[in-house]
Amino acid sequence: MIFLFAVYFVFIMTLLVTFLLSKKAYKKPPVKYIPTLILFILAFISSIMFVINNGMGELMIAVFLGLVAVANLLLLLALKVVRTIVAKGK
């Protein structure tokens, strides 16, 4: 049960970290993709564990981590669009 809370907490924390990194790392653009890359790696490892163990828990974790990684990419895209709109407004 505690593990599930930790997994769901990952969603909130990675979005927050991605947002903070995108604000702080405007001079080094690849840095803001680190949380998304880590989530894709964890999702891949969970999917491999699903294939080996054939447990539904690993599949659900892999799907969840993959969706969180996609949400991070969409957040970065939305932030880029907002910055472009704000820059054109000035």
ROSE-4610 file (N, C-alpha, C; in Angstrom, 1 decimal, always signed):
// ROSE-4610
residu = [M/M/M/I/I/I/F/F/F/L/L/L/F/F/F/A/A/A/V/V/V/Y/Y/Y/F/F/F/V/V/V/F/F/F/I/I/I/M/M/M/T/T/T/L/L/L/L/L/L/V/V/V/T/T/T/F/F/F/L/L/L/L/L/L/S/S/S/K/K/K/K/K/K/A/A/A/Y/Y/Y/K/K/K/K/K/K/P/P/P/P/P/P/V/V/V/K/K/K/Y/Y/Y/I/I/I/P/P/P/T/T/T/L/L/L/I/I/I/L/L/L/F/F/F/I/I/I/L/L/L/A/A/A/F/F/F/I/I/I/S/S/S/S/S/S/I/I/I/M/M/M/F/F/F/V/V/V/I/I/I/N/N/N/N/N/N/G/G/G/M/M/M/G/G/G/E/E/E/L/L/L/M/M/M/I/I/I/A/A/A/V/V/V/F/F/F/L/L/L/G/G/G/L/L/L/V/V/V/A/A/A/V/V/V/A/A/A/N/N/N/L/L/L/L/L/L/L/L/L/L/L/L/L/L/L/A/A/A/L/L/L/K/K/K/V/V/V/V/V/V/R/R/R/T/T/T/I/I/I/V/V/V/A/A/A/K/K/K/G/G/G/K/K/K]
num = [1/1/1/2/2/2/3/3/3/4/4/4/5/5/5/6/6/6/7/7/7/8/8/8/9/9/9/10/10/10/11/11/11/12/12/12/13/13/13/14/14/14/15/15/15/16/16/16/17/17/17/18/18/18/19/19/19/20/20/20/21/21/21/22/22/22/23/23/23/24/24/24/25/25/25/26/26/26/27/27/27/28/28/28/29/29/29/30/30/30/31/31/31/32/32/32/33/33/33/34/34/34/35/35/35/36/36/36/37/37/37/38/38/38/39/39/39/40/40/40/41/41/41/42/42/42/43/43/43/44/44/44/45/45/45/46/46/46/47/47/47/48/48/48/49/49/49/50/50/50/51/51/51/52/52/52/53/53/53/54/54/54/55/55/55/56/56/56/57/57/57/58/58/58/59/59/59/60/60/60/61/61/61/62/62/62/63/63/63/64/64/64/65/65/65/66/66/66/67/67/67/68/68/68/69/69/69/70/70/70/71/71/71/72/72/72/73/73/73/74/74/74/75/75/75/76/76/76/77/77/77/78/78/78/79/79/79/80/80/80/81/81/81/82/82/82/83/83/83/84/84/84/85/85/85/86/86/86/87/87/87/88/88/88/89/89/89/90/90/90]
x = [+0.8/+0.0/+0.9/+1.9/+2.8/+3.5/+3.8/+4.4/+3.5/+2.2/+1.2/+1.2/+1.2/+1.3/+2.6/+3.7/+4.9/+4.8/+4.2/+4.0/+3.2/+2.1/+1.2/+1.8/+2.7/+3.4/+4.4/+4.9/+5.8/+5.2/+3.9/+3.3/+3.3/+3.0/+3.0/+4.4/+5.3/+6.7/+7.4/+7.2/+7.9/+7.4/+6.1/+5.5/+6.1/+6.2/+6.7/+8.2/+9.0/+10.4/+10.6/+9.8/+9.9/+9.6/+8.6/+8.2/+9.4/+9.9/+11.0/+12.3/+12.6/+13.8/+13.6/+12.4/+12.2/+12.3/+12.0/+12.2/+13.7/+14.4/+15.8/+16.8/+16.5/+17.5/+17.2/+16.9/+16.6/+17.9/+19.1/+20.3/+20.8/+20.4/+20.7/+19.4/+18.9/+17.6/+17.5/+18.6/+18.4/+18.2/+18.6/+18.4/+17.0/+16.1/+14.6/+14.0/+14.7/+14.1/+14.6/+15.4/+15.9/+14.8/+13.8/+12.7/+11.9/+11.7/+10.9/+11.8/+13.0/+13.9/+14.0/+14.1/+14.1/+12.8/+11.7/+10.4/+10.3/+10.7/+10.7/+11.6/+12.7/+13.6/+12.9/+12.3/+11.6/+10.4/+9.7/+8.6/+9.1/+10.2/+10.8/+11.2/+11.8/+12.2/+11.0/+9.9/+8.7/+8.0/+8.1/+7.5/+8.3/+9.7/+10.5/+10.2/+10.0/+9.6/+8.2/+7.3/+6.0/+6.2/+7.0/+7.3/+7.9/+8.8/+9.5/+8.6/+7.9/+7.1/+5.6/+5.2/+3.8/+2.8/+3.2/+2.3/+1.6/+0.4/-0.4/+0.1/+0.7/+1.2/+2.3/+3.2/+4.3/+3.7/+2.7/+2.1/+1.4/+0.7/+0.0/+1.1/+2.1/+3.2/+3.8/+4.1/+4.7/+3.8/+2.5/+1.6/+1.5/+1.4/+1.3/+2.6/+3.8/+5.0/+5.1/+4.7/+4.7/+3.8/+2.6/+1.6/+2.2/+2.8/+3.4/+4.5/+5.3/+6.4/+5.7/+4.7/+4.0/+3.4/+2.8/+2.3/+3.4/+4.6/+5.8/+6.1/+6.1/+6.4/+5.4/+4.1/+3.0/+3.1/+3.6/+3.8/+4.9/+6.0/+7.1/+6.6/+5.8/+5.3/+4.4/+3.5/+2.6/+3.4/+4.5/+5.3/+6.0/+6.4/+7.1/+6.1/+4.9/+3.9/+3.6/+3.4/+3.1/+4.3/+5.5/+6.6/+6.7/+6.4/+6.4/+5.3/+4.1/+3.0/+3.4/+3.9/+4.3/+5.4/+6.4/+7.5/+7.0/+6.0/+5.4/+4.6/+4.0/+3.2/+4.0/+5.3/+6.1/+6.7]
y = [-1.2/+0.0/+1.3/+1.3/+2.4/+2.6/+1.5/+1.6/+2.3/+2.1/+2.7/+4.2/+4.6/+6.1/+6.7/+5.9/+6.5/+6.6/+5.6/+5.7/+6.9/+7.1/+8.2/+9.5/+9.6/+10.8/+11.2/+10.2/+10.4/+11.3/+11.2/+12.0/+13.5/+13.8/+15.2/+15.8/+15.0/+15.5/+15.7/+14.7/+14.9/+16.1/+16.3/+17.5/+18.8/+18.8/+19.9/+20.1/+19.0/+19.1/+19.6/+19.1/+19.5/+21.0/+21.4/+22.9/+23.7/+23.3/+24.1/+24.0/+22.9/+22.8/+23.6/+23.7/+24.4/+25.9/+26.4/+27.8/+28.1/+27.2/+27.4/+27.1/+26.2/+25.7/+26.2/+27.5/+28.0/+28.1/+28.1/+28.2/+26.8/+25.8/+24.4/+23.6/+23.6/+23.0/+21.5/+20.7/+19.2/+18.9/+19.8/+19.4/+19.2/+20.0/+19.9/+18.6/+17.8/+16.5/+15.4/+15.6/+14.5/+13.8/+14.4/+13.7/+12.8/+13.3/+12.5/+11.3/+11.5/+10.4/+9.3/+9.7/+8.8/+8.0/+8.7/+8.0/+7.0/+7.3/+6.4/+5.1/+5.4/+4.2/+3.3/+3.9/+3.2/+2.4/+3.0/+2.4/+1.2/+1.3/+0.2/-0.9/-0.6/-1.6/-2.4/-1.6/-2.3/-3.1/-2.7/-3.6/-4.8/-4.8/-6.0/-6.9/-6.3/-7.1/-7.8/-7.1/-7.7/-8.9/-8.8/-9.9/-11.1/-10.8/-11.9/-12.5/-11.7/-12.2/-12.4/-11.8/-11.8/-11.4/-10.3/-9.8/-8.5/-8.4/-7.2/-5.9/-6.1/-4.9/-4.2/-5.0/-4.4/-3.7/-4.3/-3.7/-2.4/-2.3/-1.1/+0.0/-0.4/+0.6/+1.1/+0.2/+0.6/+1.5/+1.2/+2.1/+3.5/+3.4/+4.7/+5.5/+4.9/+5.7/+6.3/+5.5/+5.9/+7.1/+7.0/+8.2/+9.4/+9.2/+10.4/+11.0/+10.2/+10.7/+11.5/+11.0/+11.7/+13.0/+13.0/+14.2/+15.3/+14.8/+15.7/+16.4/+15.6/+16.1/+17.1/+16.8/+17.8/+19.1/+18.9/+20.1/+21.0/+20.4/+21.1/+21.8/+21.1/+21.7/+22.9/+22.7/+23.8/+25.0/+24.8/+25.9/+26.6/+25.8/+26.4/+27.3/+26.8/+27.6/+28.9/+28.8/+30.0/+31.0/+30.5/+31.4/+32.1/+31.4/+31.9/+33.0/+32.7/+33.7/+35.0/+34.8/+35.9/+36.7/+36.0/+36.7/+37.6/+37.0/+37.8/+39.0/+38.8/+39.9/+41.1/+40.9/+42.0/+42.7]
z = [+0.0/+0.0/+0.0/+0.8/+0.8/-0.5/-1.2/-2.5/-3.5/-3.4/-4.3/-4.1/-2.8/-2.5/-3.1/-3.0/-3.6/-5.1/-5.7/-7.2/-7.6/-6.9/-7.2/-6.9/-5.9/-5.5/-6.6/-7.3/-8.4/-9.5/-9.7/-10.8/-10.4/-9.2/-8.7/-8.7/-8.1/-7.9/-9.3/-10.2/-11.5/-12.3/-12.2/-12.9/-12.2/-10.9/-10.2/-10.5/-10.5/-10.9/-12.3/-13.2/-14.6/-14.8/-14.1/-14.1/-13.6/-12.4/-11.8/-12.7/-13.3/-14.1/-15.4/-15.9/-17.2/-16.9/-15.7/-15.3/-15.1/-14.4/-14.0/-15.1/-16.0/-16.9/-18.3/-18.5/-19.8/-20.6/-20.0/-20.7/-21.2/-20.5/-20.8/-21.0/-22.2/-22.5/-22.2/-22.5/-22.2/-20.7/-19.8/-18.4/-18.0/-18.6/-18.3/-18.7/-19.6/-20.0/-19.1/-18.1/-17.2/-16.5/-15.9/-15.2/-16.2/-17.4/-18.4/-18.8/-19.0/-19.4/-18.3/-17.1/-16.0/-15.9/-16.1/-16.1/-17.2/-18.4/-19.5/-19.2/-18.6/-18.2/-17.2/-16.2/-15.2/-15.8/-16.7/-17.4/-18.2/-18.9/-19.6/-18.7/-17.6/-16.7/-16.1/-15.8/-15.3/-16.3/-17.6/-18.7/-18.9/-18.7/-18.8/-17.6/-16.4/-15.2/-15.5/-16.2/-16.5/-17.4/-18.4/-19.3/-18.6/-17.7/-16.9/-15.9/-15.1/-13.9/-14.3/-15.3/-15.7/-14.6/-13.9/-12.9/-13.3/-13.0/-13.4/-12.7/-11.6/-10.9/-11.6/-12.2/-13.0/-14.3/-14.9/-16.1/-15.7/-14.6/-14.3/-13.9/-13.3/-12.9/-14.2/-15.2/-16.4/-17.2/-17.3/-18.0/-17.3/-16.0/-15.2/-15.4/-15.3/-15.5/-16.9/-17.9/-19.3/-19.5/-18.9/-19.0/-18.3/-17.1/-16.4/-17.3/-18.0/-18.8/-20.0/-20.6/-21.6/-21.1/-19.9/-19.3/-19.1/-18.7/-18.5/-19.9/-20.9/-22.2/-22.7/-22.4/-22.7/-21.9/-20.6/-19.8/-20.4/-20.8/-21.4/-22.7/-23.5/-24.7/-24.4/-23.4/-23.0/-22.5/-21.7/-21.3/-22.4/-23.4/-24.5/-25.3/-25.5/-26.2/-25.5/-24.2/-23.4/-23.4/-23.4/-23.5/-24.8/-25.9/-27.2/-27.3/-26.8/-26.9/-26.1/-24.9/-24.1/-24.7/-25.4/-26.0/-27.2/-27.9/-29.1/-28.6/-27.4/-26.8/-26.4/-26.1/-25.6/-26.8]
